[in-house]
């Protein structure tokens, strides 16, 4: 069969090879009358199939590299599937505008809690002069300041210098940062100002996980 009909994606290729390998012995069982030479031909065919897939991949990669084809180019041409989702930009999956939970550092915590609850992301970003992102308040911060919480301002409760990502970064990088840091949200920042927020659930909906 032509290589293109055998392998349309990395996942399809792995599935095909797995099925072939898992059923190699069963094929022998279906042909009880198959002699030793026939079994050898069958196994050689399976090996040649794997070699064909590997050679096709090697040729494709060499050609793409020679033409300067990048992962970003692939993502633009193949937006569907898990690989295409990982090659999207953070700005493609992030929430922006009024959906971003933000309050100024002098905001009373009673008002901050209202914003945090209404946006439904489990956090709020704290901004300062010029709209720069100064910190973040999460459920953990609320627990740490439970005593007299409503007597504080957002700036007094926040965790300073939260983790951020550029909106033009690959979504895969954003997902990796959330997983490595064991966090569920990541603010997208441009020149220090928050322009969006990415939640782990957004990654799930986009097919990144």
C-alpha positions in Angstrom: 0.0 0.0 0.0 1.2 3.6 -0.6 2.7 5.2 2.5 0.2 8.0 2.5 -2.7 5.5 2.9 -1.0 3.9 5.9 0.0 6.9 7.9 -2.1 10.0 8.2 -1.0 11.0 11.7 1.3 10.0 14.4 -1.5 8.5 16.4 -2.8 6.5 13.4 0.6 5.2 12.7 1.1 4.0 16.3 -2.3 2.4 16.3 -1.6 0.6 13.0 1.7 -0.8 14.1 0.3 -1.8 17.5 -2.5 -3.7 15.8 -0.2 -5.4 13.4 2.3 -6.4 16.1 -0.4 -7.6 18.5 -2.1 -9.8 15.8 1.0 -11.3 14.2 0.7 -14.5 16.2 -3.1 -14.6 15.6 -2.5 -14.5 11.9 -0.5 -17.6 12.1 -3.3 -19.2 14.1 -5.8 -18.4 11.5 -3.7 -20.2 8.9 -3.0 -23.6 10.6 -1.8 -25.0 7.3 0.8 -22.3 6.8 4.3 -23.8 6.5 7.4 -22.4 7.9 8.3 -20.5 4.7 4.8 -18.9 4.7 5.2 -17.8 8.3 8.6 -16.2 7.5 7.0 -14.3 4.6 4.3 -13.1 6.9 6.8 -11.8 9.5 9.0 -10.3 6.8 5.9 -8.4 5.5 5.3 -7.0 8.9 8.9 -5.9 9.2 8.8 -4.3 5.8 5.7 -2.4 6.8 7.5 -0.9 9.8 10.5 0.0 7.6 8.2 1.6 5.1 6.6 3.8 7.7 10.0 4.8 9.2 11.5 5.6 5.8 8.4 7.7 4.8 8.8 9.7 8.0 12.5 10.2 7.5 12.0 11.4 3.9 9.1 13.7 4.9 11.1 15.3 7.8 14.2 15.8 5.6 12.1 17.5 2.9 10.3 19.7 5.4 13.6 20.8 7.1 15.2 21.6 3.7 12.3 23.9 2.9 12.4 25.6 6.3 9.0 24.1 7.4 8.4 24.7 11.1 6.1 23.3 13.7 4.1 26.6 13.6 3.6 26.1 9.8 2.3 22.6 10.5 -0.1 24.0 13.0 -1.5 26.5 10.6 -2.0 23.9 7.9 -3.3 21.2 10.2 -5.4 22.8 12.9 -7.4 19.6 13.6 -6.3 16.8 16.0 -4.3 16.8 19.2 -1.0 17.8 17.4 -2.7 20.7 15.7 -4.2 21.8 19.0 -0.8 21.8 20.7 0.6 23.9 17.9 -2.0 26.6 18.3 -1.0 29.9 20.0 -2.0 30.7 23.6 -4.1 33.6 22.2 -6.2 31.1 20.3 -7.4 29.3 23.5 -7.3 32.0 26.1 -10.2 34.0 27.5 -10.0 37.8 26.9 -11.9 41.0 27.5 -14.5 40.9 30.3 -13.9 37.2 30.8 -10.5 38.0 32.5 -10.8 38.3 36.3 -9.0 41.5 37.3 -9.2 44.0 40.1 -6.9 46.8 41.2 -4.6 46.3 44.2 -6.6 48.7 46.4 -9.9 46.8 45.9 -11.6 45.5 49.0 -11.6 41.7 49.3 -15.4 41.7 49.5 -15.5 43.1 46.0 -12.6 40.9 44.9 -14.4 37.8 46.0 -17.4 38.8 44.0 -15.3 39.1 40.8 -13.5 35.9 41.6 -16.8 34.0 42.0 -18.6 35.6 39.0 -15.7 34.8 36.5 -15.6 31.2 37.7 -11.9 30.6 37.2 -10.9 30.2 40.8 -8.6 33.2 40.8 -8.3 37.0 40.2 -5.4 38.9 38.8 -4.3 42.0 40.7 -3.2 45.1 38.7 -1.3 48.2 39.7 -0.3 51.4 38.0 -0.7 51.4 34.3 -2.6 48.1 34.4 0.5 46.0 35.0 -0.1 42.6 36.6 1.2 42.6 40.1 -0.1 39.4 41.5 -2.8 36.8 41.7 -5.3 35.6 44.4 -6.3 31.9 44.4 -8.2 29.6 46.7 -5.0 29.0 48.6 -4.4 32.7 49.3 -8.0 32.9 50.6 -7.3 30.0 53.1 -4.1 31.6 54.2 -5.8 34.9 55.0 -9.1 33.4 56.3 -8.8 35.3 59.6 -10.1 38.8 58.9 -10.1 38.3 55.2 -12.7 41.0 54.4 -10.6 43.5 56.3 -7.8 43.3 53.7 -7.4 44.7 50.2 -6.6 42.5 47.2 -3.0 43.8 47.2 -2.5 42.6 50.8 -3.7 39.1 50.1 -2.2 38.5 46.7 0.7 36.3 45.8 3.2 38.5 44.0 4.8 37.9 40.5 2.5 35.2 39.2 3.5 32.9 36.4 2.6 34.3 33.0 3.0 33.5 29.3 3.0 35.6 26.1 -0.2 35.4 24.0 2.0 34.6 21.0 3.6 31.6 22.7 2.5 28.1 21.6 -0.4 26.7 23.6 1.8 23.6 24.2 4.2 25.8 26.2 1.4 27.2 28.3 0.1 23.7 29.0 3.5 22.5 29.9 4.0 25.4 32.3 0.7 24.7 34.0 1.5 21.0 34.4 5.1 21.6 35.7 3.9 24.3 38.2 0.8 22.3 39.2 -1.4 25.3 38.5 -4.7 25.5 36.7 -4.6 29.1 35.3 -2.1 31.2 33.5 -2.3 34.9 32.6 -1.3 35.9 29.1 0.7 39.1 29.4 1.9 41.6 26.9 4.4 44.3 28.1 3.4 43.5 31.7 -0.3 44.0 31.1 -2.7 41.0 31.2 -4.5 40.5 27.9 -6.1 37.1 28.6 -6.1 34.1 30.8 -5.8 30.4 30.0 -7.4 27.7 32.2 -6.6 24.1 32.1 -10.2 23.4 31.1 -9.6 25.5 28.0 -6.8 23.2 27.0 -9.0 20.2 27.5 -11.7 21.7 25.3 -9.1 22.5 22.6 -8.0 18.9 22.6 -4.5 19.6 23.9 -4.7 16.9 26.6 
